[in-house]
Amino acid sequence: MKSKRMPVVVITGASSGIGRETSRRYAREGARLVLASRSRAALETVAQECRELGGQVLVVPTDVSDEGAVRALAAAAVSRFGRIDVWVNNAGVFAYGAFADLPSDIFRQVVETNLMGQVHGARAVLPYFRAQHGGTLILVGSLYSRVGSPAITPYATSKFGLLGFAESLRPELRRTGIRLRLIVPGSVDTPVYQHAANVTGRLVRPLSPTTSPARVARAIVRAPRRRRFATYIGRAQTAILPVHDHAPRVFDALASWLMDHVELHGRNAERSAGTVFAAPEEASPVTGGWRRTRLRVLVGVILTVTVLTAVRTTSRAVDVQP
């Protein structure tokens, strides 16, 4: 009787958050893993976890904003395991600051990592998929692929661009045997916010309620087996999409209030480029600690109050306009 062939899975951004949890989940299924991020030391920590869970692992330090490095990642995966079955484009960085205040090099690097990194991944793996007559390319987007918000222009720009890329690539892959899947979570409880570039002078936190990385990882692992192109995760936040689409003034007021009163808080925070240009040497946790009960209750109360106030304020403003 033939033994089941375990899939070969390449995961970028594997050293923390969603990528680390996805690596673990695939390892439990016995997958052959190729883990990529900028820090070898961080990757080795995750690789050891995955080996203990039953996965075979190859570590390939990779900066996804470097197209040549991403091509080398794909070649290394095929050289070691003979093929690639699933490619998970997950690497990403974040930056906070008004557009006028954000240095252009931070803006550019966020777009280079979050958008062009995924483009480079697709360009690197698709020739192998075509030669195999199959494979799954998974793009990790965001609720900010659909809506914007003040103070995160480079991140929203990169994720909007990713949605356009996915929507355009999808018809090109029809009848090729290659599956394209888009994962669209709301705020996720990962360390990306602690690692974000920040020039606002204030502390930052994600918009509550946050989704667990485990839930996003589960959706990623299931995506190749599903027919659905896009998987949205986080109903509480995706519920805002009709407001964005049909009442843009109300949405703009909500987004501004939430950024000013919930996501940004405190004063005199140090200006920092975060991990936009350089990765932490050590692996970061899967979670960022944003789902602690007390914090969730507090932020939930603040969110409710600010949403109601913003809606009331915007409704009055719309009513008095000619």
C-alpha positions as CSV (number, residue, x, y, z in Angstrom):
1,M,0.0,0.0,0.0
2,K,1.4,3.4,-1.0
3,S,2.1,5.8,1.9
4,K,0.6,9.2,1.7
5,R,3.0,11.9,0.4
6,M,3.4,14.7,2.8
7,P,3.1,18.2,1.2
8,V,6.0,20.5,0.8
9,V,5.0,23.9,2.2
10,V,7.0,27.1,2.0
11,I,6.1,29.8,4.6
12,T,7.4,33.3,4.7
13,G,7.3,35.4,7.8
14,A,7.7,32.1,9.7
15,S,9.5,33.3,12.8
16,S,6.5,35.0,14.6
17,G,2.8,35.4,14.8
18,I,0.7,33.8,12.1
19,G,3.7,32.3,10.3
20,R,5.0,30.6,13.4
21,E,1.6,29.2,14.3
22,T,1.0,28.0,10.7
23,S,4.3,26.3,10.7
24,R,3.4,24.4,13.9
25,R,0.0,23.4,12.5
26,Y,1.6,22.0,9.3
27,A,4.3,20.3,11.3
28,R,1.6,18.4,13.3
29,E,0.3,17.0,10.0
30,G,3.8,15.8,9.1
31,A,4.4,18.3,6.3
32,R,7.8,19.0,4.8
33,L,8.4,22.6,5.7
34,V,10.6,25.3,4.2
35,L,10.7,28.2,6.7
36,A,11.7,31.7,5.7
37,S,12.2,35.0,7.5
38,R,15.1,37.5,7.8
39,S,16.8,36.0,10.9
40,R,18.4,32.5,10.8
41,A,18.5,32.3,14.6
42,A,14.8,33.1,14.9
43,L,14.0,30.5,12.2
44,E,16.1,27.8,14.0
45,T,13.9,28.2,17.1
46,V,10.7,27.6,15.1
47,A,12.3,24.8,13.1
48,Q,13.2,22.9,16.3
49,E,9.5,23.3,17.5
50,C,8.3,21.9,14.1
51,R,10.7,19.0,14.1
52,E,9.5,18.0,17.6
53,L,5.9,18.1,16.3
54,G,6.7,15.7,13.4
55,G,7.7,18.0,10.5
56,Q,10.7,17.8,8.3
57,V,12.2,21.3,8.1
58,L,14.5,23.3,5.9
59,V,15.5,26.8,7.1
60,V,16.2,29.5,4.4
61,P,16.8,33.0,5.7
62,T,15.1,35.3,3.2
63,D,14.3,39.0,2.9
64,V,11.1,38.9,0.8
65,S,11.7,42.4,-0.5
66,D,14.7,41.0,-2.4
67,E,13.4,39.2,-5.5
68,G,16.6,37.3,-6.0
69,A,16.5,36.0,-2.5
70,V,12.9,34.8,-2.9
71,R,13.8,33.0,-6.2
72,A,16.6,31.3,-4.3
73,L,14.1,30.3,-1.5
74,A,12.0,28.5,-4.1
75,A,15.0,26.8,-5.7
76,A,16.2,25.6,-2.3
77,A,12.8,24.1,-1.5
78,V,12.8,22.2,-4.8
79,S,16.4,21.1,-4.4
80,R,15.7,19.7,-1.0
81,F,12.3,18.2,-1.4
82,G,11.8,17.9,-5.2
83,R,8.7,20.0,-5.4
84,I,6.5,22.7,-3.8
85,D,2.9,22.0,-3.0
86,V,1.8,25.1,-1.0
87,W,3.4,28.5,-0.9
88,V,2.2,30.8,2.0
89,N,3.0,34.5,1.4
90,N,2.8,35.8,5.0
91,A,5.7,38.1,5.7
92,G,4.6,41.6,6.7
93,V,5.6,44.8,8.6
94,F,3.5,47.6,10.0
95,A,4.0,51.4,10.4
96,Y,2.0,54.1,12.2
97,G,2.1,57.8,11.4
98,A,0.3,60.5,9.5
99,F,1.3,60.3,5.8
100,A,3.0,63.7,6.0
101,D,5.1,62.6,9.0
102,L,6.2,59.1,7.8
103,P,9.7,59.0,6.3
104,S,9.5,57.9,2.7
105,D,12.0,55.1,3.2
106,I,9.7,53.6,5.9
107,F,6.7,53.9,3.5
108,R,8.5,52.3,0.7
109,Q,9.9,49.4,2.7
110,V,6.4,48.6,4.1
111,V,5.1,48.4,0.5
112,E,8.2,46.5,-0.7
113,T,7.8,43.8,2.1
114,N,4.0,43.5,2.2
115,L,3.1,43.8,-1.5
116,M,6.2,43.3,-3.5
117,G,7.3,40.5,-1.2
118,Q,4.1,38.6,-2.1
119,V,4.6,39.4,-5.8
120,H,8.1,38.1,-5.7
121,G,6.8,34.9,-4.0
122,A,4.3,34.4,-6.8
123,R,6.8,35.0,-9.5
124,A,9.2,32.6,-7.9
125,V,6.8,29.6,-7.3
126,L,4.5,29.8,-10.3
127,P,7.0,28.3,-12.8
128,Y,7.3,25.2,-10.5
129,F,3.6,25.0,-10.1
130,R,3.1,25.1,-13.9
131,A,5.7,22.4,-14.4
132,Q,4.0,20.2,-11.8
133,H,0.5,21.1,-13.2
134,G,-0.6,22.1,-9.7
135,G,0.0,23.7,-6.4
136,T,-1.6,26.3,-4.1
137,L,-0.5,29.9,-3.7
138,I,-1.8,31.5,-0.5
139,L,-1.7,35.3,-0.1
140,V,-2.3,36.7,3.4
141,G,-4.2,40.0,3.1
142,S,-6.0,42.0,5.7
143,L,-9.3,43.8,6.4
144,Y,-7.1,46.8,5.3
145,S,-7.2,45.2,1.8
146,R,-10.8,46.6,1.7
147,V,-10.8,49.6,4.0
148,G,-8.4,52.4,4.9
149,S,-7.6,54.2,8.2
150,P,-5.7,57.2,9.2
151,A,-2.1,56.8,10.3
152,I,-1.4,53.5,8.5
153,T,-1.2,54.6,4.9
154,P,1.7,52.4,3.8
155,Y,0.1,49.3,5.3
156,A,-3.3,49.9,3.8
157,T,-1.6,50.8,0.4
158,S,0.3,47.5,0.4
159,K,-2.8,45.4,1.3
160,F,-5.1,47.2,-1.2
161,G,-2.5,46.5,-3.8
162,L,-2.4,42.9,-2.8
163,L,-6.1,42.5,-3.3
164,G,-5.8,44.0,-6.8
165,F,-2.9,41.7,-7.6
166,A,-4.9,38.7,-6.4
167,E,-8.0,39.7,-8.3
168,S,-6.0,40.1,-11.5
169,L,-3.9,37.0,-11.1
170,R,-6.9,34.7,-10.4
171,P,-8.3,34.7,-14.0
172,E,-4.8,34.1,-15.4
173,L,-4.6,30.9,-13.4
174,R,-7.9,29.5,-14.6
175,R,-7.7,25.9,-15.9
176,T,-4.0,25.6,-15.0
177,G,-4.5,23.3,-11.9
178,I,-3.0,26.1,-9.7
179,R,-5.2,27.3,-6.8
180,L,-5.0,30.9,-5.6
181,R,-6.3,31.6,-2.2
182,L,-6.6,34.9,-0.3
183,I,-6.8,35.0,3.5
184,V,-8.4,38.3,4.8
185,P,-8.3,38.6,8.6
186,G,-9.2,41.6,10.8
187,S,-6.9,42.5,13.7
188,V,-4.9,39.5,14.8
189,D,-3.3,39.0,18.2
190,T,0.4,39.0,17.1
191,P,3.5,40.9,18.0
192,V,3.4,42.9,14.7
193,Y,2.0,45.9,16.6
194,Q,4.9,45.9,19.1
195,H,7.3,45.6,16.2
196,A,5.7,48.4,14.1
197,A,7.4,51.6,13.0
198,N,5.9,54.4,14.9
199,V,6.3,58.2,14.4
200,T,3.0,59.2,16.1
201,G,4.5,60.0,19.5
202,R,1.8,57.7,21.0
203,L,1.6,54.1,22.0
204,V,-0.2,51.7,19.7
205,R,-2.5,48.7,19.9
206,P,-4.7,46.8,17.5
207,L,-8.4,47.4,17.1
208,S,-10.3,45.1,19.4
209,P,-11.6,42.4,19.2
210,T,-8.5,40.7,17.9
211,T,-8.6,37.2,16.2
212,S,-6.2,34.5,17.5
213,P,-3.3,33.5,15.2
214,A,-4.5,29.9,15.6
215,R,-7.7,30.7,13.8
216,V,-5.9,32.4,10.9
217,A,-3.4,29.5,10.7
218,R,-6.3,27.0,10.6
219,A,-7.8,28.9,7.7
220,I,-4.5,28.9,5.8
221,V,-4.0,25.1,6.3
222,R,-7.5,24.4,5.1
223,A,-7.4,26.8,2.1
224,P,-5.9,24.4,-0.4
225,R,-8.7,21.9,0.2
226,R,-11.5,24.5,-0.2
227,R,-13.0,26.0,-3.4
228,R,-13.4,29.4,-1.8
229,F,-11.1,32.1,-3.3
230,A,-11.2,34.5,-0.3
231,T,-11.7,33.7,3.4
232,Y,-12.6,36.5,5.7
233,I,-11.8,36.1,9.4
234,G,-13.2,38.2,12.2
235,R,-16.9,38.8,11.9
236,A,-17.0,41.7,14.4
237,Q,-14.6,43.8,12.3
238,T,-15.7,42.7,8.8
239,A,-19.2,43.8,9.8
240,I,-17.9,47.4,9.1
241,L,-17.6,46.7,5.4
242,P,-21.2,47.7,4.5
243,V,-20.7,51.0,6.3
244,H,-17.5,51.6,4.3
245,D,-19.2,50.8,1.0
246,H,-22.5,52.6,1.5
247,A,-21.9,55.4,4.1
248,P,-18.3,56.6,3.5
249,R,-18.7,59.7,5.6
250,V,-19.8,57.7,8.6
251,F,-17.0,55.3,8.0
252,D,-14.4,58.1,7.8
253,A,-15.6,59.4,11.1
254,L,-15.5,56.0,12.7
255,A,-12.0,55.3,11.4
256,S,-10.7,58.6,12.7
257,W,-12.3,58.3,16.2
258,L,-11.1,54.7,16.6
259,M,-7.5,55.6,15.6
260,D,-7.4,58.7,17.9
261,H,-9.1,57.2,20.9
262,V,-8.5,53.4,20.8
263,E,-5.6,52.4,18.6
264,L,-3.4,55.3,19.6
265,H,-3.1,56.0,23.3
266,G,-0.7,57.6,25.8
267,R,1.8,60.3,25.0
268,N,5.6,60.8,24.5
269,A,6.2,57.4,22.9
270,E,9.7,57.1,21.3
271,R,9.9,57.4,17.5
272,S,11.1,54.1,16.0
273,A,11.5,52.3,12.7
274,G,10.5,49.1,14.5
275,T,11.4,46.0,12.6
276,V,10.7,47.5,9.2
277,F,14.3,47.4,8.1
278,A,15.9,44.9,10.6
279,A,14.4,41.7,12.1
280,P,14.7,40.7,15.7
281,E,17.4,38.1,16.2
282,E,15.2,36.0,18.4
283,A,11.9,34.3,17.3
284,S,8.9,36.4,18.4
285,P,5.9,34.8,20.2
286,V,2.8,33.6,18.3
287,T,0.6,36.1,20.2
288,G,1.1,39.7,21.2
289,G,-0.9,39.5,24.4
290,W,-3.8,41.6,23.0
291,R,-6.5,39.2,23.9
292,R,-6.1,39.4,27.7
293,T,-9.6,39.5,29.3
294,R,-9.2,42.8,31.1
295,L,-7.8,44.5,28.1
296,R,-10.5,43.1,25.8
297,V,-13.2,44.3,28.1
298,L,-11.7,47.8,28.4
299,V,-11.1,48.2,24.7
300,G,-14.5,46.8,24.0
301,V,-16.2,49.4,26.2
302,I,-14.1,52.2,24.6
303,L,-14.9,50.9,21.1
304,T,-18.6,50.9,21.8
305,V,-18.6,54.4,23.2
306,T,-16.5,55.8,20.4
307,V,-18.5,54.1,17.7
308,L,-21.8,55.4,19.1
309,T,-20.4,58.9,19.5
310,A,-18.9,59.0,16.1
311,V,-22.1,57.8,14.4
312,R,-24.2,60.4,16.3
313,T,-21.7,63.2,15.4
314,T,-21.5,62.2,11.8
315,S,-25.3,61.8,11.4
316,R,-25.7,65.4,12.7
317,A,-23.1,66.7,10.3
318,V,-24.7,65.0,7.3
319,D,-28.2,66.3,8.4
320,V,-27.1,69.9,8.4
321,Q,-25.3,69.9,5.1
322,P,-27.3,71.4,2.1
